[in-house]
Amino acid sequence: MESNKKYWKGLEEFNKTSDFVESNKNEFAEPLPIEDVLNEAGLSTVTPRRDFLKALGFGLGAVSLAACQPAPIHKSVPYLIKPEEVIPGVPNYYVSSFKGQSILVKTREGRPIKIEPNPNAGEFNNGTDAIAQASVLDLYDVSKLKTPVLKNDETTWSKVDAFVSSELAKAKASGKKIRIVSSSVYSPSTLAVVADFIAAYPTTKHVQYDAVSYTGIIKANENSFGKAVIPKYNFNRADLIVSFGADFLGTWISGEEFTSQYMTNRNHKSLAKGKMSRHFQFEAGMSMTGTNADTRVPIKLSEQGAALITLYNAITGANLAGGALPNNVIAEKALKLAGKELLQQKGKALVVCGSNDVSTQILVNAINSAIGSYGTTIDLDNPIKRYAGNDAEFAELQNEMNRGEVAAVLFLDANPAYDVANAKAFTDGLSKVPLKISFSDRKDETSTLCDVIATGQNYLESWGDASAYEGSYSIVQPTINPIFDSRQAEQSLLIWSNAPVKEYFQYVRNNWEKNILPSIGKTWNELLQTGVFSAPAKPAGTYTFSLSLAAVAPSVLSAGKALAKDVELQVYESAAMRDGKHANNAFLQELPDPVSKVTWDNYVALAPKFAEEKGIAEFDLVEVKGSNGYSIILPVLIQPGQARGTASIALGYGRTKVGKAGDNVGKNAFPFLSFSNGTLQYATTVTISKTGGTYELAQTQTHHSFEGRDIIREASFTAFKKNPAAGTGKKEEGHKSYDLWDKYEKPGNDWVMAIDLNACTGCGSCIVACNVENNIPVVGRDEVRRRREMHWLRIDRYYSYEEGDKSISEEKEIAHMENLDNVTVVHQPMLCQHCDHAPCETVCPVLATTHSSDGLNMMAYNRCVGTRYCANNCPYKVRRFNWFNYWNDSRFDNYLNNEFTQLVLNPDVTARSRGVMEKCSMCIQRIQAGKLQAKIEKRPLKDGDIKMACQQACSANAIIFGDANDPESEVSKALRSERIYYVLEEVNTKPGIGYMTKIRNTDSLTTIA
């Protein structure tokens, strides 16, 4: 398989554009800003480069002299009474919960600085997603309100309580409606508070909606089985998965948990047993899940209904009308193959769909029933509770407001002035409501329209709980006192409803001790120590679909026909921005998209051939106009694998009132949504026209090139079963190698890493975890565009295609390549390889980079003078140069350059200064902490005592770290795998990181075709 593969990072590399060739000839696109650095050091004269070291010597001397001068006195205030649990320099850990993910919060001297997964969370909650990792930064957001707001003026809580209580009393006396509008609430205690509020104000109704809705699945299950739930999907029990546009490894429902499940049948442990699941993905836009599929087939949005009918007919032998895709022969053949295999895997297969259309989901239910999924891979009796939104109820709320029937509306974790389909209709209705209250922590698009902003708290300042699944519970506890004069929304509701218990902590504890803890046999203190508990799961029942599809199939097909004109637009959640709630988080804005590698923007993704037909080039600005008249102007990204005739735009951008980092980044795609048949629809038709302008997107992908050298190794599952070393390039005969390096023993530890390419999904959680752990600065869009991103860890995305039969004519081969419809993708984490024969070490003129006795490539920052020789000599291109003092330079005013936000910094890691090189340190601070802890406990280090930040965050367990000197360590066992290869092994750098080949359980698309 690997012999016929060609890999490339981006279209510029594939097409060998002049810009790409030129930029990679000159590795350093810009000269060092030596004069600027010297000027900042007080050396006003322009210094020639050849005198750099001489001038630097003077600079160091000047600094030493300056150190002898009297400095301003800053008085330290010691603890008068030291908190018992705080030991300076030693972290404390507290269990909590973020969006249903049970987590550990690391604090230093009372400051939360890092999020880790809770080891008590269970088998399939091993990591966290990127949003959870970045969430600690939101605590220190300077854009948040400092006090409550009444009639646009800062005020006190006593005045807010008096005003709101009076107005609610008037609303109650009038008999008019009161509405609490929220995103889905899956906190048992919050739901109890809402119920108490409704009891105090009987005309109140709780309306839940989600910016990205799953109402279609809920209504379909109610229609099919009488259960209005989102089922629990068991991807770990599925040997065959067929997905229609469901990004279940990314943003669909519960990506981090589904990833853990999915990888149990695909990682190195599963492959060692000779087992691997099979995954078909049919989708319009290239998703993160699609990049990981064994077989990915592009289909238009209008073809999805016909594709599902084709699959249903293939499985059941039925003859539902419309089951044909005459314009997509490959998809039709792939569907018939998938249908055949689903029948072979009855009871061990799963079909999922990302559509929010009720009829479409009913058809999916019929397919899953036919293949025996209920009770095995689908559990309706222990459902997911994260999403309970009702699109129809929210639509009716807008009607109620416009009719003047609503006296008061309260917004809890909701921003409908931004994230609903028709925000103008909503805001018009809202203007007719006398009392409007928001619990937002900032003046956002909705709260600015409200009479009262009862400033809410960050989850790290709060008490609470969550029940993401039926019978599964986690606790939220504060890790820091409230930073500003804020208050939890639940406590405000308790006060305004004059509840007997007005302190929310006590309310949560009472609720648990009365209603939850008795059922699981635990105490409150045990809960606070472990953070998560599960009641015994109910037996998963089997359900048979028995409804007629006579009306369902025409409904599905008619929706497709309505789309089959103009350009079909898919709006979707990006892995970083999701629904836009965290748009002011700079770590997320700078996280490269897993597929496009774009940062700080959204864009219009078009297929290469389709863009060519329309005369559109990459980065052309185009106007996208929907059938409802809404239009935006965005740059075009040429996306291999995009279905022709379709376009994709990410949601979550275009915020106008969120904060310094997120304001006016990208454009808002929510208004393209429509409401039809009781649910929100995320597909529509648009026209696309060029505006004449261009806008260069900030991408990280092709900033470095390996010049065509063999980086990725992959093989088919069939080849792997015949030869576990398939694809690694290993030859039995071997060859003699010669060294200029002396060999040194490592008698203590030998720290190494193994990375499983089969497990890495490209999600980027590891990147954010590394940023937070190691104080890596955010540089902003313009600097990323200049190839100056600072990430120590990157995930390279490689496209590939089958070159096919070498005997065919070159013209046919070129025609095949130009289509770029059926590309496959491999994600490869790339960081400092900690080479034993490190090329960087030999060229450093000041010995700033050296090798440790335990196998690590070390950096002495205060020794580095920034020559960049090491970066030039590194074949892996993993070193970063500090162009600016990002943390205190006003040019990087993305709210990370102020003293308040810098409270998120990890005190165990030096914040690097301008002019030095930096790169992955293999979390040396964690290694030293682990050694010290073992020494204190008078025991040797155990495997697993030390985990890297990237390793700990990974839901897929793709990264394994440990001591190669311990033959029983997990990493030693992994590195003995026959799948292991080393990147650029022929250069003989002796890397400390081994990669496991990518294995695909698939026939090639040429075989399907």
ChimeraX attribute file (.defattr): number of C-alpha atoms within 10 A of each C-alpha:
attribute: neighborCount
match mode: 1-to-1
recipient: residues
	/A:1	19
	/A:2	16
	/A:3	13
	/A:4	12
	/A:5	17
	/A:6	16
	/A:7	22
	/A:8	20
	/A:9	20
	/A:10	20
	/A:11	18
	/A:12	14
	/A:13	19
	/A:14	15
	/A:15	12
	/A:16	12
	/A:17	11
	/A:18	11
	/A:19	11
	/A:20	19
	/A:21	15
	/A:22	12
	/A:23	15
	/A:24	18
	/A:25	11
	/A:26	9
	/A:27	14
	/A:28	13
	/A:29	12
	/A:30	8
	/A:31	6
	/A:32	16
	/A:33	12
	/A:34	18
	/A:35	17
	/A:36	17
	/A:37	16
	/A:38	18
	/A:39	13
	/A:40	11
	/A:41	14
	/A:42	12
	/A:43	17
	/A:44	11
	/A:45	9
	/A:46	11
	/A:47	16
	/A:48	10
	/A:49	12
	/A:50	8
	/A:51	10
	/A:52	16
	/A:53	11
	/A:54	11
	/A:55	16
	/A:56	16
	/A:57	12
	/A:58	13
	/A:59	16
	/A:60	12
	/A:61	12
	/A:62	14
	/A:63	13
	/A:64	11
	/A:65	10
	/A:66	11
	/A:67	10
	/A:68	8
	/A:69	8
	/A:70	7
	/A:71	8
	/A:72	6
	/A:73	6
	/A:74	6
	/A:75	6
	/A:76	6
	/A:77	6
	/A:78	7
	/A:79	7
	/A:80	6
	/A:81	6
	/A:82	10
	/A:83	10
	/A:84	6
	/A:85	11
	/A:86	14
	/A:87	13
	/A:88	10
	/A:89	10
	/A:90	11
	/A:91	17
	/A:92	18
	/A:93	16
	/A:94	20
	/A:95	27
	/A:96	32
	/A:97	27
	/A:98	21
	/A:99	19
	/A:100	22
	/A:101	25
	/A:102	31
	/A:103	31
	/A:104	22
	/A:105	25
	/A:106	19
	/A:107	21
	/A:108	22
	/A:109	15
	/A:110	17
	/A:111	20
	/A:112	27
	/A:113	21
	/A:114	24
	/A:115	28
	/A:116	21
	/A:117	25
	/A:118	23
	/A:119	18
	/A:120	17
	/A:121	21
	/A:122	12
	/A:123	10
	/A:124	18
	/A:125	22
	/A:126	26
	/A:127	30
	/A:128	27
	/A:129	26
	/A:130	24
	/A:131	21
	/A:132	23
	/A:133	28
	/A:134	22
	/A:135	21
	/A:136	23
	/A:137	23
	/A:138	19
	/A:139	22
	/A:140	20
	/A:141	19
	/A:142	17
	/A:143	17
	/A:144	22
	/A:145	21
	/A:146	15
	/A:147	21
	/A:148	26
	/A:149	26
	/A:150	20
	/A:151	13
	/A:152	15
	/A:153	12
	/A:154	14
	/A:155	15
	/A:156	14
	/A:157	19
	/A:158	8
	/A:159	13
	/A:160	19
	/A:161	16
	/A:162	11
	/A:163	13
	/A:164	21
	/A:165	16
	/A:166	13
	/A:167	16
	/A:168	18
	/A:169	13
	/A:170	14
	/A:171	20
	/A:172	19
	/A:173	10
	/A:174	10
	/A:175	14
	/A:176	15
	/A:177	20
	/A:178	24
	/A:179	20
	/A:180	20
	/A:181	22
	/A:182	20
	/A:183	23
	/A:184	21
	/A:185	22
	/A:186	22
	/A:187	22
	/A:188	18
	/A:189	23
	/A:190	21
	/A:191	14
	/A:192	15
	/A:193	23
	/A:194	19
	/A:195	16
	/A:196	17
	/A:197	23
	/A:198	18
	/A:199	12
	/A:200	16
	/A:201	20
	/A:202	14
	/A:203	16
	/A:204	22
	/A:205	18
	/A:206	18
	/A:207	21
	/A:208	20
	/A:209	26
	/A:210	23
	/A:211	25
	/A:212	24
	/A:213	23
	/A:214	26
	/A:215	27
	/A:216	26
	/A:217	26
	/A:218	23
	/A:219	25
	/A:220	25
	/A:221	21
	/A:222	15
	/A:223	15
	/A:224	20
	/A:225	17
	/A:226	10
	/A:227	16
	/A:228	18
	/A:229	23
	/A:230	28
	/A:231	22
	/A:232	19
	/A:233	25
	/A:234	20
	/A:235	26
	/A:236	19
	/A:237	21
	/A:238	26
	/A:239	22
	/A:240	22
	/A:241	24
	/A:242	24
	/A:243	21
	/A:244	24
	/A:245	25
	/A:246	23
	/A:247	25
	/A:248	24
	/A:249	28
	/A:250	27
	/A:251	24
	/A:252	20
	/A:253	21
	/A:254	21
	/A:255	20
	/A:256	27
	/A:257	24
	/A:258	22
	/A:259	28
	/A:260	23
	/A:261	24
	/A:262	25
	/A:263	26
	/A:264	22
	/A:265	23
	/A:266	25
	/A:267	24
	/A:268	26
	/A:269	15
	/A:270	14
	/A:271	20
	/A:272	15
	/A:273	9
	/A:274	14
	/A:275	17
	/A:276	22
	/A:277	24
	/A:278	22
	/A:279	25
	/A:280	24
	/A:281	28
	/A:282	27
	/A:283	27
	/A:284	29
	/A:285	29
	/A:286	27
	/A:287	27
	/A:288	25
	/A:289	27
	/A:290	32
	/A:291	24
	/A:292	23
	/A:293	24
	/A:294	22
	/A:295	25
	/A:296	28
	/A:297	27
	/A:298	24
	/A:299	28
	/A:300	25
	/A:301	29
	/A:302	23
	/A:303	26
	/A:304	24
	/A:305	28
	/A:306	23
	/A:307	26
	/A:308	26
	/A:309	26
	/A:310	25
	/A:311	25
	/A:312	24
	/A:313	18
	/A:314	20
	/A:315	19
	/A:316	14
	/A:317	9
	/A:318	11
	/A:319	12
	/A:320	15
	/A:321	14
	/A:322	16
	/A:323	21
	/A:324	18
	/A:325	17
	/A:326	9
	/A:327	10
	/A:328	15
	/A:329	13
	/A:330	19
	/A:331	24
	/A:332	23
	/A:333	16
	/A:334	23
	/A:335	24
	/A:336	19
	/A:337	15
	/A:338	22
	/A:339	22
	/A:340	14
	/A:341	15
	/A:342	27
	/A:343	17
	/A:344	13
	/A:345	18
	/A:346	19
	/A:347	23
	/A:348	22
	/A:349	29
	/A:350	30
	/A:351	24
	/A:352	20
	/A:353	25
	/A:354	21
	/A:355	24
	/A:356	23
	/A:357	25
	/A:358	24
	/A:359	26
	/A:360	25
	/A:361	25
	/A:362	25
	/A:363	23
	/A:364	23
	/A:365	24
	/A:366	19
	/A:367	25
	/A:368	25
	/A:369	22
	/A:370	19
	/A:371	21
	/A:372	22
	/A:373	27
	/A:374	25
	/A:375	17
	/A:376	20
	/A:377	24
	/A:378	29
	/A:379	22
	/A:380	23
	/A:381	20
	/A:382	21
	/A:383	20
	/A:384	23
	/A:385	22
	/A:386	21
	/A:387	22
	/A:388	22
	/A:389	22
	/A:390	23
	/A:391	24
	/A:392	17
	/A:393	16
	/A:394	20
	/A:395	19
	/A:396	12
	/A:397	22
	/A:398	18
	/A:399	16
	/A:400	16
	/A:401	24
	/A:402	19
	/A:403	12
	/A:404	16
	/A:405	16
	/A:406	26
	/A:407	24
	/A:408	25
	/A:409	24
	/A:410	22
	/A:411	24
	/A:412	20
	/A:413	18
	/A:414	24
	/A:415	23
	/A:416	24
	/A:417	21
	/A:418	27
	/A:419	25
	/A:420	25
	/A:421	22
	/A:422	21
	/A:423	17
	/A:424	14
	/A:425	15
	/A:426	21
	/A:427	19
	/A:428	14
	/A:429	19
	/A:430	25
	/A:431	15
	/A:432	17
	/A:433	20
	/A:434	15
	/A:435	20
	/A:436	22
	/A:437	24
	/A:438	30
	/A:439	24
	/A:440	25
	/A:441	24
	/A:442	26
	/A:443	21
	/A:444	19
	/A:445	18
	/A:446	24
	/A:447	27
	/A:448	19
	/A:449	19
	/A:450	24
	/A:451	18
	/A:452	25
	/A:453	31
	/A:454	30
	/A:455	27
	/A:456	28
	/A:457	23
	/A:458	20
	/A:459	21
	/A:460	22
	/A:461	20
	/A:462	22
	/A:463	23
	/A:464	23
	/A:465	26
	/A:466	26
	/A:467	25
	/A:468	22
	/A:469	19
	/A:470	20
	/A:471	19
	/A:472	19
	/A:473	25
	/A:474	27
	/A:475	26
	/A:476	27
	/A:477	21
	/A:478	19
	/A:479	22
	/A:480	14
	/A:481	11
	/A:482	16
	/A:483	12
	/A:484	14
	/A:485	14
	/A:486	21
	/A:487	21
	/A:488	22
	/A:489	23
	/A:490	26
	/A:491	20
	/A:492	23
	/A:493	20
	/A:494	21
	/A:495	18
	/A:496	20
	/A:497	21
	/A:498	14
	/A:499	16
	/A:500	9
	/A:501	13
	/A:502	17
	/A:503	15
	/A:504	23
	/A:505	17
	/A:506	12
	/A:507	22
	/A:508	21
	/A:509	18
	/A:510	15
	/A:511	15
	/A:512	21
	/A:513	14
	/A:514	11
	/A:515	11
	/A:516	20
	/A:517	19
	/A:518	11
	/A:519	14
	/A:520	12
	/A:521	9
	/A:522	14
	/A:523	13
	/A:524	12
	/A:525	9
	/A:526	12
	/A:527	17
	/A:528	16
	/A:529	13
	/A:530	19
	/A:531	25
	/A:532	27
	/A:533	23
	/A:534	17
	/A:535	14
	/A:536	11
	/A:537	12
	/A:538	12
	/A:539	11
	/A:540	17
	/A:541	13
	/A:542	15
	/A:543	18
	/A:544	15
	/A:545	16
	/A:546	10
	/A:547	12
	/A:548	9
	/A:549	14
	/A:550	10
	/A:551	9
	/A:552	16
	/A:553	22
	/A:554	17
	/A:555	17
	/A:556	25
	/A:557	23
	/A:558	13
	/A:559	21
	/A:560	20
	/A:561	14
	/A:562	12
	/A:563	20
	/A:564	18
	/A:565	14
	/A:566	14
	/A:567	18
	/A:568	24
	/A:569	28
	/A:570	25
	/A:571	20
	/A:572	25
	/A:573	21
	/A:574	22
	/A:575	28
	/A:576	29
	/A:577	26
	/A:578	20
	/A:579	22
	/A:580	23
	/A:581	17
	/A:582	20
	/A:583	26
	/A:584	25
	/A:585	27
	/A:586	23
	/A:587	29
	/A:588	27
	/A:589	24
	/A:590	25
	/A:591	26
	/A:592	25
	/A:593	25
	/A:594	23
	/A:595	25
	/A:596	21
	/A:597	19
	/A:598	23
	/A:599	21
	/A:600	25
	/A:601	22
	/A:602	27
	/A:603	24
	/A:604	27
	/A:605	27
	/A:606	27
	/A:607	26
	/A:608	24
	/A:609	21
	/A:610	18
	/A:611	20
	/A:612	13
	/A:613	9
	/A:614	11
	/A:615	11
	/A:616	21
	/A:617	17
	/A:618	21
	/A:619	18
	/A:620	21
	/A:621	24
	/A:622	22
	/A:623	19
	/A:624	23
	/A:625	17
	/A:626	20
	/A:627	13
	/A:628	14
	/A:629	10
	/A:630	13
	/A:631	19
	/A:632	15
	/A:633	19
	/A:634	24
	/A:635	25
	/A:636	28
	/A:637	26
	/A:638	24
	/A:639	25
	/A:640	26
	/A:641	28
	/A:642	29
	/A:643	27
	/A:644	22
	/A:645	20
	/A:646	28
	/A:647	31
	/A:648	25
	/A:649	26
	/A:650	24
	/A:651	25
	/A:652	27
	/A:653	29
	/A:654	21
	/A:655	22
	/A:656	16
	/A:657	20
	/A:658	23
	/A:659	21
	/A:660	19
	/A:661	22
	/A:662	23
	/A:663	15
	/A:664	16
	/A:665	19
	/A:666	21
	/A:667	21
	/A:668	22
	/A:669	24
	/A:670	25
	/A:671	20
	/A:672	29
	/A:673	21
	/A:674	17
	/A:675	15
	/A:676	12
	/A:677	12
	/A:678	17
	/A:679	21
	/A:680	26
	/A:681	21
	/A:682	21
	/A:683	24
	/A:684	26
	/A:685	22
	/A:686	25
	/A:687	16
	/A:688	20
	/A:689	16
	/A:690	19
	/A:691	13
	/A:692	8
	/A:693	11
	/A:694	16
	/A:695	12
	/A:696	14
	/A:697	22
	/A:698	22
	/A:699	22
	/A:700	24
	/A:701	21
	/A:702	20
	/A:703	18
	/A:704	18
	/A:705	20
	/A:706	15
	/A:707	10
	/A:708	10
	/A:709	10
	/A:710	14
	/A:711	15
	/A:712	24
	/A:713	25
	/A:714	23
	/A:715	24
	/A:716	19
	/A:717	24
	/A:718	16
	/A:719	16
	/A:720	21
	/A:721	14
	/A:722	9
	/A:723	13
	/A:724	20
	/A:725	20
	/A:726	23
	/A:727	24
	/A:728	21
	/A:729	14
	/A:730	13
	/A:731	8
	/A:732	6
	/A:733	6
	/A:734	7
	/A:735	7
	/A:736	5
	/A:737	7
	/A:738	7
	/A:739	9
	/A:740	6
	/A:741	10
	/A:742	6
	/A:743	9
	/A:744	9
	/A:745	9
	/A:746	14
	/A:747	9
	/A:748	12
	/A:749	15
	/A:750	18
	/A:751	21
	/A:752	25
	/A:753	25
	/A:754	24
	/A:755	26
	/A:756	24
	/A:757	24
	/A:758	24
	/A:759	27
	/A:760	25
	/A:761	27
	/A:762	27
	/A:763	29
	/A:764	27
	/A:765	29
	/A:766	28
	/A:767	27
	/A:768	26
	/A:769	28
	/A:770	24
	/A:771	23
	/A:772	23
	/A:773	25
	/A:774	24
	/A:775	19
	/A:776	24
	/A:777	22
	/A:778	26
	/A:779	26
	/A:780	23
	/A:781	21
	/A:782	14
	/A:783	15
	/A:784	21
	/A:785	17
	/A:786	14
	/A:787	18
	/A:788	18
	/A:789	26
	/A:790	22
	/A:791	24
	/A:792	21
	/A:793	22
	/A:794	22
	/A:795	23
	/A:796	20
	/A:797	23
	/A:798	21
	/A:799	24
	/A:800	20
	/A:801	20
	/A:802	20
	/A:803	14
	/A:804	15
	/A:805	9
	/A:806	9
	/A:807	7
	/A:808	9
	/A:809	9
	/A:810	10
	/A:811	9
	/A:812	10
	/A:813	15
	/A:814	11
	/A:815	10
	/A:816	16
	/A:817	17
	/A:818	13
	/A:819	16
	/A:820	20
	/A:821	21
	/A:822	24
	/A:823	23
	/A:824	25
	/A:825	24
	/A:826	23
	/A:827	25
	/A:828	22
	/A:829	21
	/A:830	18
	/A:831	20
	/A:832	21
	/A:833	25
	/A:834	24
	/A:835	20
	/A:836	20
	/A:837	21
	/A:838	24
	/A:839	19
	/A:840	22
	/A:841	23
	/A:842	14
	/A:843	17
	/A:844	20
	/A:845	13
	/A:846	13
	/A:847	14
	/A:848	20
	/A:849	23
	/A:850	16
	/A:851	16
	/A:852	13
	/A:853	15
	/A:854	17
	/A:855	22
	/A:856	23
	/A:857	24
	/A:858	19
	/A:859	20
	/A:860	14
	/A:861	18
	/A:862	10
	/A:863	12
	/A:864	19
	/A:865	18
	/A:866	22
	/A:867	19
	/A:868	21
	/A:869	16
	/A:870	23
	/A:871	24
	/A:872	16
	/A:873	16
	/A:874	18
	/A:875	19
	/A:876	18
	/A:877	19
	/A:878	20
	/A:879	21
	/A:880	20
	/A:881	20
	/A:882	19
	/A:883	22
	/A:884	19
	/A:885	18
	/A:886	23
	/A:887	25
	/A:888	14
	/A:889	12
	/A:890	13
	/A:891	13
	/A:892	20
	/A:893	17
	/A:894	20
	/A:895	23
	/A:896	29
	/A:897	19
	/A:898	15
	/A:899	13
	/A:900	12
	/A:901	17
	/A:902	16
	/A:903	17
	/A:904	23
	/A:905	21
	/A:906	19
	/A:907	15
	/A:908	15
	/A:909	14
	/A:910	12
	/A:911	16
	/A:912	19
	/A:913	17
	/A:914	16
	/A:915	22
	/A:916	22
	/A:917	25
	/A:918	25
	/A:919	21
	/A:920	23
	/A:921	16
	/A:922	25
	/A:923	17
	/A:924	16
	/A:925	15
	/A:926	17
	/A:927	17
	/A:928	12
	/A:929	15
	/A:930	18
	/A:931	18
	/A:932	13
	/A:933	15
	/A:934	15
	/A:935	12
	/A:936	9
	/A:937	10
	/A:938	9
	/A:939	10
	/A:940	10
	/A:941	17
	/A:942	14
	/A:943	15
	/A:944	15
	/A:945	14
	/A:946	19
	/A:947	19
	/A:948	23
	/A:949	24
	/A:950	25
	/A:951	21
	/A:952	23
	/A:953	28
	/A:954	29
	/A:955	30
	/A:956	30
	/A:957	22
	/A:958	22
	/A:959	25
	/A:960	25
	/A:961	25
	/A:962	24
	/A:963	24
	/A:964	22
	/A:965	16
	/A:966	16
	/A:967	11
	/A:968	11
	/A:969	17
	/A:970	18
	/A:971	25
	/A:972	20
	/A:973	13
	/A:974	22
	/A:975	21
	/A:976	11
	/A:977	18
	/A:978	17
	/A:979	29
	/A:980	23
	/A:981	23
	/A:982	22
	/A:983	23
	/A:984	17
	/A:985	13
	/A:986	10
	/A:987	11
	/A:988	17
	/A:989	21
	/A:990	18
	/A:991	21
	/A:992	21
	/A:993	24
	/A:994	25
	/A:995	26
	/A:996	28
	/A:997	26
	/A:998	24
	/A:999	27
	/A:1000	25
	/A:1001	20
	/A:1002	19
	/A:1003	14
	/A:1004	18
	/A:1005	19
	/A:1006	10
	/A:1007	9
	/A:1008	17
	/A:1009	11
